[in-house]
């Protein structure tokens, strides 16, 4: 997931409530529950920032219709540094 953030600076996020944690439905290969857990972990470690008050402009949130909170996610400076270290050191998934 961190590599995906490194490739795409801003990703869509949605949630039923803030503490519920963000969901990301664009990766069809990943289980939404696993993805939510991964995103919560990245946010807790300060590697990504989730902003429900900053939705992506020109993004169709139709797939997120079941979630009232629509926003965006992005790497923090710390997350960018970790992503760069992963790239340099060739860390595998």
Helices and strands as residue ranges (DSSP letters): H 2-7, E 10-15, G 18-20, H 32-44, E 48-51, G 61-64, E 69-75, H 77-89
